[in-house]
Amino acid sequence: MAPKGKSPAATPSKNTPISTPLAKKATEDPLAKAIIVEDEEIPSGTVTPKTIKLAYPLPEHISSTTINNTESLLRFVILALICGAAIGSRLFAVIRFESVIHEFDPWFNFRASKVLVNEGFYEFWNWFDPTAWYPLGRTVGTTLYPGLMVTAGLIWHFLRLINMPVDIRNVCVMLAPGFAGLTAWTTYLFTKEMSTPAAGLLAAAFIGIAPGYISRSVAGSYDNEAIAIFLLMAAFYTWIKAMKTGSALWGMLTALFYGWMVAAWGGYVFITNMIPLHAFVLILMGRFNNRLYTAYSSWYVIGTISSMQVPFVEFLPIRTSEHMAALGVFGLLQLIAFVEIVRRLVPGKQFQLLLRAFVVLVFVVSFAALVVLTFSGWIAPFAGRFYSLWDTGYAKVHMPIIASVSEHQPTAWPSFFFDLEMLIFFFPAGVFWCFKELRDEQIFIIIYATLSAYFAGVMVRLMLVITPVVCVAAAIAFSKLLEAYIDPVIPESEDEIEEATAHQPMSKAKAKKIAAARQNKGEFNFTGILGGKGNKGIFGLDTRFAVVSVLSLFLFLFVYHCTWVTSSAYSSPSVVLASRNPDGSQNIIDDFREAYYWIRQNTEKDAVVMSWWDYGYQIAGMADRPTLVDNNTWNNTHIATVGKAMSSNEDVAYPILRKHDVDYVLVIFGGLLGYSGDDINKFLWMVRIAQGEWPDEVQEVNYFTQRGEYAVDERATPTMKNSLMYKMSYYRFHELFGGHPAQDRVRGQTIPSTGIQLDTLDEAFTSENWIVRIYKVKKEDPIGREHKAVSSFEGGKKLKKSASSITAASGGKKSRPNM
């Protein structure tokens, strides 16, 4: 029985009227709603229902409620599976190796998290680390973003509260995959506000497995970006909701996510400028309203106050140029709101005069105040990192330590395809669709896409920022294609439209227009788009099948590419390397942990280790020994001092080592195994950074051959061969080749077999594959001899007397030459 007041559902077929929600578009045809006669409307009840043609039959006797409930259930299940896939695709490193912290910076974050959970929040907040940047030390609480550690600590405490005593290391290792699932969820919500729930599911699936995001969120990648992208998308989603609803509650949620982002990652400045830019563009487009005013004001006030609670940030939101745009837009909104109030109270002519005077006065006063505060130093100018985004050569000249980081280099074009695959091609189509509709929220996508596309091109690290908007825009384009080709409704041909309209009354003007068009028809006419056809849709089932099949193939290749890239390129922890044996089996290379364990077991607790800054966090985290420099890079002079010691000869380097109480020197060498990330390949950056502090003593040109080549073989310059780095790397290297020429497999050059001798250092440890080499610094000779003389004496060689020693022996008198 049909429900009371409703007729039984008709059986849908290819040529019968339908009322199924899947064919909703067909029932919205203007001809079915009203008929116009003499420019007057006639109710649609007098018109016979139009016959709808379907490319394939639809299910029978399904109510709208059933369809809606089924859609909701399917969306929930699909979204849950997507979140599970996002987590599972990041576990390759744990499955293949073990639950271990990756890279360099995560080791400090892990060490700080242990302090937080073991000693408490206040000890962590006031933690002074005397082993970092020896002998200066580091006040950790005021020099880091604590959001990551606090998040991990809260999760650890919650698990203990529900009687799940998990080690803090496992929480840190699994934090990034867990938040990747949450990122997929927030991306779904964000995209649903821009388009449809179907596009949201596609966007969630894309960002869940896109290599551009996985590269910074695999299991063990315990870095700030592990939670930052979730916070980024959550802040953007709540901002869009606040702007659309005008709710101060959503604005407050935006501010809270923003404050969490400020505590977690320095990239919060992107949000700080994206939201004001969006609001400013809406104002320029004449779309100011009370909803925008409420959303922005609540976000800015609460968000600024919350961000100032982070000790590392403090008053930066009101005292740095990077934050002035947000303050300026906030002031502009207050000005516009005030003008709107005055408009209602003041007559029109007087209002225009008052408005002009008021705007000029406010602009002059604001600009003068900004100039005075900037020149007085109260508002800090833009930082060097900001200038490096607009001038890719700025950092190399003015901040070589920033340029020395590989992920701060400009992005190569293949990287976009490697990290985004097909999404990079659908991305412009999605942005175009946003231009086509141009709603307020879609303007946000356009601005986000434009800025992130530029920034991703100038810095490899910012590929992480463009990935979410690429996933969202590509999902919108992909869903529009699928919707068009899955829609079962077959559009009417031109002849059918003419036949249908011929029997329907219409206005006189419209009838004359149609008659004139028919009269002007020639013998030849274009068809399709060129013919100006008004009907839209897909006519054949074969066309639908072909296009949907190709799109499905694209999705399959995307999943395959993402899985391969994740497993092969982004799931190898830097502290544990892997290679393939001749029989195809995996060979684990564990030289880093082997060396750090040796330091921990065989050196004094207060033994100072000098290395390049890349390895400072790992030495402190795994070896638990003081280091001269680490990855915080806050003191350029200290890093330049290490660079000078590495690039100088032993006579210059030894006093530097003794002055800083260095007991051991650690270098990374990949010449035997072919490990390209070694210190010889980083050596020129050590030289450049040292040259920035001592341009008269260290000069980069002295390390190149006359032909401008960077060589380590016989062509190497004397400055290069005598440098401490060169000697430590190639010391005893020729012994491994049994009298044959020693071949550096990274540089592809033959190393001289003689002439490399260390007088001030003793080899203490060399790892199994010669990747890590550790040298012990010799103490001063008990009887005051130079180390070179001691080495010659112990080697049974007679040291030639220098001019200074001859002069000293003769009592300061110079011998007269024979005439």
Phi, psi and omega in degrees: 000140177279153178301153182298131179088001183232147178274153178301147180292135178281150179286119182287138175218188185284344185225025181238155177297145181230155175234012181291138180303334180296337180250031184301324182300324184293328182279356180261015181293137183302328181294333181276349184264315183203154177238138185254125176232120181054043178062022177241144183272141175243133181305146183290348181295342181272359184256140177289133180305141183279142179280130181254132177263135181244142179285333178209150184291149179257159178301148184263153171053047176245123181281162179297323179297318179297317180296316180296318179295320179295319178299317180296317179295316180296319179298318179296314181294316180296318180295322177296319178293322178296316178298320176296320178293323178298321178287314184296325182290350181259010185257008180303318184295320180291320182289318184280326183247267177189178178282094186222147177286139184263174167054212187245299181304321180303335180291325174291318179300320178294318179297319178293324179295323177296321177297320182297312185279335182271325186248350177102165186293317184290325174295321176294317182297326182253020186291124171249124184258103182284346183274348180267143178052048180305137000266014186284318187080176182216130172276098191291317187303329183255008182232025177212162173270112190275359187301320181296312182293321179294321178298312178297321179295320178295319178296318179299316179293322179295319179296322176292327180295327179262024175063043173236081184287085180265140178293144183298331179297317180292326175297316180295320181294319186267001183296313183297313176300321179298316179287338174296322175297319177293325178297319177300320180294313180294326177294323175299312180297318181296314182291327178298329176288335181273327186218244184239164175301328177296317176296325178297319178295319178296316179298319178297318179294320181296310184287339179294329184235005181294128181299332179299332176263324180298329183302336181245011185219024176286164178299126183102345179275077186272068181240173184300327181292347181300325178247350188293321183290324173299315180294324178300309182291325178294320178295318180292321179296313180293330176294316179297319178296318180296319181291324182283327184260341184068027184268128176292334178296313177295325176297321177294319178297321175301317180296322180292317176296324177296317178297321176296320178296318179300321180287344188254327190207140178292345177288005178300339180300334177296316176293320181303330181256337180290312182296313176299322180295320177298313179297321181294319179296320178297322178296316180296330179276004179075028183250025176292137175206175182294330179296316178295318180298314181294316182297312184290317183297316180294321178295313187293314184294307182291320181294320179294317179296317180293323180292331181285355177279348179278121184302326181289342182257306179049246187265014179300323181300342179241006184228011178233151184294331181297338183257359185289333180296317179297318178294320180296317179293323176300315177295322179296320178296320177296322179296315181294319179297320178295319179297320180296324178292316180295325181303323182285340187257338186249139177302160189301308184294316178294327180294318180299315178296315180296322181296313181298314180296320182293316181296315179298316181297314181295319180296313181297314181295318181294316181294319179296319179295320179296317180295315182296315181293326179290313181289336177279350178091358180290322173258118184287144177289175179297142180284165181297327178298326179294315180294328180294340177285334182259339177229104185294342179265358183295314185295322182297328181274313188260334182222072183299333180294328176285317181292339182288344180280128186297325183280002174262005179277158175300149185278131175283149182301320179300337180295328180295317179288323181297322184266343185233344180049230187294341183300329182293338178271328177278343182303310179297326179295321177294320177295321177299319179296325175295323175296325183294320180268317173055048170281169184303315182291332179283336172297325177299317179298319181297315179294315179301315182295319182294310182295312184293328178296321178291311183295324178294335179282335183263349182209127183301321184299331184278005167301332179296328183281326182281338185302314180300316183288329175295317178297319181292310182295318179295323178295321178298313180296317182295318181292324177297319178296313181297319179299319182294321186266346175269337179306122186283347186287127177268123181292155178283145176284171181297321181294320179294323178294317179295320179295321180291321182281340182294328182267004182250138177293149181211170181292156180295321181297318180293322179296318178296322180296318180293319179296319179294321179296321180291325181291327182276359181294133175264189180286326182249133179222142173290158175243171177067221184295318181294333179277358178072030179296140180269342183282140181235149177138182181250132188268322189250150175290328179294322177295317177301312183297319183296311184292316179297325178295318179295317178297322177295323176296319176302316180296319179297315179294326178296314178297317180296315180297314182298319180295318180294314181296317180298315184285328187262327187252328190244012182239025178247112178295139184294338181277345177230118181256163181219147175219175181250132174284166179304331180273004178093352179285159183276138177244119182273130178250109188243040185294324183296308182292329176298316181290317180294324177293322178298317179299316182296325186267339190239006179236162178293154183300327183256018179292128183271130181249128176254131175209175173292156192296340181304328190256007183298314181294322180292319179297317180292325184281319184260322181269339178058051179229152178296146179230155178284316182222157175213192190284358177290331174049038182275340184242098184294326181294320179296318178293320178297328177296317176296318178298321178294319179297318181291326186267355182261168175284173186296327181296327179273321185289323186299315177299326178295317180296316182289326179297328182259015175058034181287130177258327182222147176240129182245132176230153177252127184228124182247012185297329181282317186266343184090026179275108190282349181270034185270179186285335177296322177287339176265358191298322183296330177290326174299319180295315183295319180292320177294323179295329178298332180263325182230072184295338180276338184259327181238122181227128185298326184297335182287351181258004176250152177288175180297336178269008178078024182259147176265099187241149176237005180265211181299336182281349183301143181288159177303324178298319179293312184293331182269354181292150182297322180298314181298316182293317181293326182287317188256008178297125180063014183295324183293340182293339182285348188253007173057043179090347176278164179300135180280122186252123174276113187280350176272309181276344181067035183233155180268127185268135177302143184271352181228165172096355180262110181222137178252124181258331186257354182232149172244136177292122182257324183199139172227128184292172187303319182255017176062023179281321180247127178235131183237132181238143178263131181283128180287147174281169177295149181294135183302330183255013172086011180283155174287152183296327178295322178292323178294318180296320179292321179295316180290335178272001179076023180252150179267121182281128178292139181286136177275170181298325181292322181288327178293319179296319180295323182291330182268013177074022177089358180269137177270135178289140182277133181293152178290137181266000000 
